[in-house]
Amino acid sequence: MVYIYNDTKIYYKFYNKSSLKPILLLHGWGSSSDIFKDLISKFPEKSFLVVDFPPFGKSDKSPKNWNVFTYVGMLMSLLDYLHIDKCDVVGHSFGGRIAIILSAVKCSLVQSCILVDSAGMKPKRTLNYYYKVYKYKIMKKLGKSVLNYGSTDYLSLSPEMKKTFNSIVNTYLEEYCQKMPVKTLIIWGEKDKETPLYMAKRLNKKIKHSRLKIIKNAGHFCFLECPFEFYKIVSGFWEEIWYM
């Protein structure tokens, strides 16, 4: 299915549309909703709604002038269009950013929230980081090429999406975490290098009604690397939320 938002085509899909209170799955940057297929298959009795964040998956490849709040606004508009007034949210990495803001600014929409190796916390900067920034600025000032500077995620983007990416990674969400009133489960890979474990502990401290579960020997994609343990944790949380 396709929904148009700000002249941008947004792909979404329901699995087992048996409820107006589905579980909303939000994927990470550079991924798509397909990454959740195994998770969905493990809970065939539950209703899921997935969305491809542009420019990924089957959504438009060149949204213009988007930032993290545009993605949140798009989701709110889509849920309104679908007449969904309550859902449980699962956000991985970038999807966690969206889940945090949505839970803080439109808490009436969110029944519970699961953050999986979520982005959004201000990183601790090393001397190596500042050296790279300094080198980049010097190279640019001297008129030398800086086209190959940046992460793999960044270098693969169009010029328009590089602006969006820069805006997103420099938007920190500590303030929004403190405004989240919903029950939140934080699941983290112990060996995550993309969003290190100290970020999980900071989220846990900032979000009032939260608990942290750490999956040993897992990295940034803990739900793919240790699926059995992940599904067990998630299932227990959902049963508690729905049947308490």
N, C-alpha and C positions, 0 to 999 in steps of 0.2 A: 504494500500500500504506500501511497505517496501523499505527503502533506506539504503545502506551499507556505513558507514563512520568509518574509522579506525577500520575495522573488527567488527563494532558494528551495529546491526540491529536497524534502526530507523523507527518507525511507524508514518505514516502521512496520512491525509485524506482530500480530498476536499469536500466542501458542495456547491452545485450550481456552478459548475465550468464554469462560463460564462464570466470570465474575466481573463486576464493575470496580473491584478493588484488586487489581492485578499486582504482581511483583514487577517492578520496573528495573530493568537491567541496563546499566550504563558502562560502556566499554572505555578502554584507555586510548590515549593518543596513538595514532598509527595503526590501530586495530579496527575491528568492526564488530557488529553484533553477533557474527558467526562464532566468535570466541566462546560464547555461552551455550553452544548447542549441547555439549555434554552435560552441563549443569541442568539445563532444561529437561534433558532426557531422564535424569535421575529423579525428577519430581513430576511425573506425568499427570498427576492429579491436580496440580496447581496451575493457575493462570499466569502467564508471563507476557509482558510487553517489552519488545526490544526496539531500539532506535539506532540508526547509523548516524553518528555525528559527522557533518560535512567537514572536510572533503573526503571522508573515508567510506568504505563499503559501497552501497548503492545510492548514496546521497550525492548531491551536486559537488563537483570538485573545486569550484572557485567561488565560495561565498565572499562577499565584499564587506570589509569594515566590521568583522565580527570580533568580539572579545568574550571572555568567560561569561559575562552577564548576558550576552546575546544568546548563548547556548541555553542558559537557564530560562530566559524569556521564551525561547522556542519551545522548550519542554512544557512550560506552564500553558502556553497557547495550545499545544498539541493535546495535552490532557483535558483542557477545557473543551476543545473540539470533539474529543472522544467521550465527553460527559463523564470523566473520571474525577471524582472528588476526594478520593483517598487511595493511597497505594503504599506498598512496602518498597523500599529502594535499596538496590545493591549497586555500588559504584566502585570500579577498579581504576586505580591510578588517576588519570584525568577525569574519568567518570566520578571518582570520589570528590573531586573539586565541585562538580556540578551538584552532587548529592548534598554536600555540606551547605552550599549557598541555598539550595532549594529548601532544605530542612530548616534553615534559619529564617528566610524571608517569607516562606509560604508553608509554615509548619502544619496548617490545616490540611494540606495535601498529603503529608507524610505520616504514616502510622508507625513505621520503624525504619531504621537506616543501618545498613551494613557497609562499612568502609574497608575495602580490600587493598592493602598496599597503596593507600591513597596519597595523591599529591596535594599540595596546598600549603604546607608548612614552609616557613622561611629556612633555607638550608644554612648549615654552618659552612662558612667559606674558609678555604685553606690558602696558604701562601701561593701554591701552584695556580689556584684559580685567579688570584689577583695578578700574577705574572702573565697569564694568558690574556687577560683583559688589557693589561698595559701594552703587551706586544701587539695585540689587535689594533689598538688606538694608534700606536706608532706607525704600524704598517699602513693604516688607512691615511694617516696624516702625510706620509711620504708618497702617497699615490700608488702604492703597490697593491696587488690583488689580495683581497681577503675573502674570495669566494669559497675557499675550502676551510674557513674557520667556522667552527660550531659543531654541535652534536649531529649524529646521523639523522635523527628525527628532523632537525632544523634544515640540514643540507638537502633533504629530499623534497622540501616544500617549494611551492611557487613563491615569487616575490610578495604577492598579496598575503599568502598564508604565513609567510615568515613574520610579517607584521603582527598577525593574529597570535602566532606562537609566542613571540616576544612579550606581547601584552599579557598572555595567560601565565607564563612562567614567572612573571614579575608581579603577579597579583597574589598576595599572601592572605590567608584566610583565618588566622588566629582569632580575629575579632568576630568572625561569623561563627566559629566553633563555640564561642562562649554564649551565643544566642540560640543554640540548638536545644529545644526542649524535649525532643523525641528520644526514645530509648535507642541507643546506638551500640552496635557490636563492631569492634575494630579487629580485623584479622590480618596478620602480618607474617611474611616470610622472614625467618630469623636472619637469613643471609642476603636480604634485599640490598642491592647496591644502588638502585635507581632512587628509591625513597628509603633511606636507612632507618633502622629500628628506632633511633632516637626520635624520629618524626612520629612514630606510632605512640610512643610514650608521651609526647607532647600533646597529641590529639586526645589521648586518654585523660590527661590532666585538664585540658581545656573544655572538653565536652562533659557536662555535668552528669548526665545519665548514660554513661558509657562503661564498657568493660573491654579489656584487651585479651585476645587470644593469639599466642605466638606459635607458628608452625615451624618446628625444627627442621633444619636441612633443606629449607625452601627459600627461593629467591623472590623476585618481583612478581612472578606469576604463580603464587603459591596454590591457587585453586586448580591449576593445570599440573603442577609438579607433585602435589600431595592431595589428589582429589578425594580419596576416602576420608581422610581426616577433616578436610575442608567441609565436605557435605555433612559429616556428623556434627560439626560445630554449628553450621548454618541451620540444620534441621532442628537441633535442640533449641536454638534461639527463636525460630519461628513458632515452634510449639508453645514455648513460654509466652510469647507475645499474643498469639491467637487464642490460647485456652486459659490464660490466667484469670 
